[in-house]
Amino acid sequence: MIEMKVLKKSCLGILAVLAVLLSPAELLAQGATSVDPTAVGDRQFEVDTVFSAHNIREDDKMYQIGVWRRIDLREKFNHPLYGTGDTKRNGIINSIYKAVVEENALEVFADETFTTPLSIADFQDNFWMSANGDSIFVKNLYYLDFKEDFLFDKHHSQVKFDVKYIHMVMPSQTNANAGQKSIGYIRFKDFYEYFENHPEAKWINFTNTSKDLSYSQAFDLRLFKSVVRKYSNSEDALIADMVDPDNHPDLQAYLDGLKFEYDLLEFENSLWEW
């Protein structure tokens, strides 16, 4: 018993000396980076802390390709995001608008490189005004685009979808048939963290209203239907720009986007064949 007490005091003394000699950063460096990829010290790994809502170490990305997608809120599968009633005031589009304008909680940019911030006044003009100067209704803003990285995380042996940003788009039909108009770009991390704690803005479960989800959960669970409009290519071109314009281009672009989806699925399946 005496020997145990002496040993315990010795251990406490060693820990006290270490606490004095080591800086707080050095003490934090002892954390496992497999749990916290941003742990400081010699084992620190680079992660995207600006756009990505999830910590994925750059060195763990064995395969990665950029994918640009479009959610059409009018599709039946996407109605939980579109909102209810004729106005769609409780849908995702109006929820984003309120977060930007009423709470000034989300920063909006004019370009996908995030170099040109939009003022709230400019964002409101983009949101409400069509090309001919007419005001529009929220329900007529039914496109929600986003860019993500499809990647294979070798550390966790998982395929992951790492969303980078959301792009609000006014459809051409809404924009007085003058072509679609960009409303603004929002970092996905900002979007994710804001709506994670706002239960009034929700993915609506029409079959079980006790199980409504936050928009953050809906994106994590992929509770939406989207079409691929672009993927990483040498021309940096949309799929629609890479098809024959004289041979049903809209249909062919949709089919090519669908084929790309199946190619991604085949890639994931083939990972485990050997």
Sequence and secondary structure as in RCSB ss.txt:
>XXXX:A:sequence
MIEMKVLKKSCLGILAVLAVLLSPAELLAQGATSVDPTAVGDRQFEVDTVFSAHNIREDDKMYQIGVWRRIDLRE
KFNHPLYGTGDTKRNGIINSIYKAVVEENALEVFADETFTTPLSIADFQDNFWMSANGDSIFVKNLYYLDFKEDF
LFDKHHSQVKFDVKYIHMVMPSQTNANAGQKSIGYIRFKDFYEYFENHPEAKWINFTNTSKDLSYSQAFDLRLFK
SVVRKYSNSEDALIADMVDPDNHPDLQAYLDGLKFEYDLLEFENSLWEW
>XXXX:A:secstr
 HHHHHHHHHHHHHHHHHHHHS HHHHHTTS TTT TT  STT   B  SS SS  BGGGEEEEEEEEEEEETTS
GGGHHHH STTT TTSHHHHHHHHHHTS  S  BSSTTS SB  HHHHHHHHHB TTS B  GGG  EEEEEEEE
EEETTTTEEEEEEEEEEEEE TTTTTTS  EEEEEEEHHHHHHHHTT TTSEE  TT GGG EEHHHHHHTT S 
EEEEEE  TT   GGGGS TTS HHHHHHHHHHHHHHHHHHHHHHTT  
